[in-house]
Amino acid sequence: MDDDSPLLLIVDAANVVGSVPDGWWRDRRGAAERLRDRLAADGLPGHSGPVEVVLVVEGAARGVEPVVGVRVESAPGSGDDHIVDLVARSADRARLVVTADRELRRRVTALGAEVTGPRTIRS
């Protein structure tokens, strides 16, 4: 594992946004943009080292633009499949996936990634 690379933080936007019933379903793209902006401002709370943040969007949230500090990737199909692909392609570094989806958690931990729930970045 490359110890010089920043932690790769991969955020399942649909799952994190959907974890709080705040009306996100009325404007999925806007909800993803608010999450992106919070990530850009706060990064990974409690983590002191460098972090590369990737926000994976799908469905109606596709097309959300990146901002300084947050790379946004629009999944061409399933967001979960795209996240698994990102984890697999970055096996040489530390990876942390933010999701509450049990099946996605199983898939990415099988590839050596760590997992945390939405509260980690929503608080």
RABELPE-V417440 format. One line per field, one symbol per residue. ss: DSSP state (~ for helix, > for strand, _ for the rest). psi: psi as a letter, one per 20 degrees, with the letter a starting at -180 (. if undefined). burial: # if it has 16 or more other ideal C-beta (glycine too) atoms within 10 Angstrom, else .. Layout:
ss: ???
psi: ???
burial: ???
This chain:
ss: ______>>>>>>~~~~~______~~~_~~~~~~~~~~~~~~~________>>>>>>>_~~~_____>__>>>>>____~~~~~~~~~~~_____>>>>___~~~~~~~~____>>>__~~~~_
psi: poiiqqpooppngggggiipmjjhihmgghghhggghgghgicopipirqpoppopqrciiqipqrrpiopppophdphghgggggghikijrppppoqiogggggghhhjjqqqrrhhhii.
burial: ......#############....#...#..###.##..#...##......########..##.#..#..#.####...##.###.##..#...########..##.##..#.#.#..#.##..
